[in-house]
Amino acid sequence: MKLIGSNTSPYVRKARLVLLEKHIPHTYVIDPPSEPNSQVTRFNPLGRIPALILDDGTCVFDSAVIAEYADTLNDTPILIPRHDALARMRVKRWEALADGIMDSAVVVRMERIRPAEKQEQANIDLHYGTVTRALAHAAEQLGQREWCEGDSISLGDLALTSALVYLNLRQAERDWRGAHPNLGAWFDRMSKRPSVKAALPE
Ligand SMILES: N[C@@H](CCC(=O)N[C@@H](CS)C(=O)NCC(=O)O)C(=O)O
């Protein structure tokens, strides 16, 4: 299978982390949709990345569907609990929280790269504030635990890691570690994983 993505996209990073953690063989192809010759719309009608192309040509999107599909391919590890409905919901909720951080951080990024006179400060403030609130919630929920959910790594950990990597990249001024030292310590542990090292933006 082939994962189409870019090194800056947090959604792509989430999908890559899932494939890498589960040691699922794949080729990683960099093809940002913003490039004029991008082929992404040939596969994904939404023109977005990540897009996972299976060997028979099936295109899997978006990142949540890719994560769920990939997780069923093997049990090493299981990243989304299969039988415990509440644990499964909590993992998917961590993913939703992390995706929401990514969504708002992407809005802020898109505003900031517009010409200064066209930037909407109210939109920046709204989404910057959403990230601030979501980070506080994540830190509070995480507490001193080693993992977002249960006693092993889950999709929640990978999604949150990806969101934080994106904040480090695009909101470098944000001192989220200072505000939430427990999140910083957890992130430092996650950052030592070979998957996270392999999927960092260049
Ligand atoms: N909800 C989607 C979001 C994907 C997304 O918005 N990807 C961005 C890159 S960060 C993209 O492809 N943007 C190009 C576009 O929308 O034209 C997911 O989780 O995969």
The ligand as an SDF file (V2000), in Angstrom:
LIG
                    3D

 20 19  0  0  0  0  0  0  0  0999 V2000
  -10.1060   15.4530    8.3780 N   0  0  0  0  0  0  0  0  0  0  0  0
   -9.0780   15.1950    7.4050 C   0  0  0  0  0  0  0  0  0  0  0  0
   -8.2610   16.4520    7.1880 C   0  0  0  0  0  0  0  0  0  0  0  0
   -7.2680   16.3020    6.0520 C   0  0  0  0  0  0  0  0  0  0  0  0
   -6.7180   17.6400    5.6160 C   0  0  0  0  0  0  0  0  0  0  0  0
   -7.3660   18.6860    5.7480 O   0  0  0  0  0  0  0  0  0  0  0  0
   -5.5130   17.6210    5.0840 N   0  0  0  0  0  0  0  0  0  0  0  0
   -4.9230   18.8300    4.5900 C   0  0  0  0  0  0  0  0  0  0  0  0
   -3.4300   18.8460    4.8340 C   0  0  0  0  0  0  0  0  0  0  0  0
   -3.0720   19.2980    6.4900 S   0  0  0  0  0  0  0  0  0  0  0  0
   -5.1110   18.9040    3.1140 C   0  0  0  0  0  0  0  0  0  0  0  0
   -4.9830   17.8970    2.4520 O   0  0  0  0  0  0  0  0  0  0  0  0
   -5.4070   20.0990    2.6190 N   0  0  0  0  0  0  0  0  0  0  0  0
   -5.5340   20.3180    1.2280 C   0  0  0  0  0  0  0  0  0  0  0  0
   -6.8670   20.8130    0.8480 C   0  0  0  0  0  0  0  0  0  0  0  0
   -7.8020   20.7650    1.6670 O   0  0  0  0  0  0  0  0  0  0  0  0
   -6.9770   21.2340   -0.2910 O   0  0  0  0  0  0  0  0  0  0  0  0
   -8.2260   14.0310    7.8870 C   0  0  0  0  0  0  0  0  0  0  0  0
   -8.2600   13.7360    9.0890 O   0  0  0  0  0  0  0  0  0  0  0  0
   -7.5580   13.3630    7.0680 O   0  0  0  0  0  0  0  0  0  0  0  0
  1  2  1  0
  2  3  1  0
  2 18  1  0
  3  4  1  0
  4  5  1  0
  5  6  2  0
  5  7  1  0
  7  8  1  0
  8  9  1  0
  8 11  1  0
  9 10  1  0
 11 12  2  0
 11 13  1  0
 13 14  1  0
 14 15  1  0
 15 16  2  0
 15 17  1  0
 18 19  2  0
 18 20  1  0
M  END
$$$$
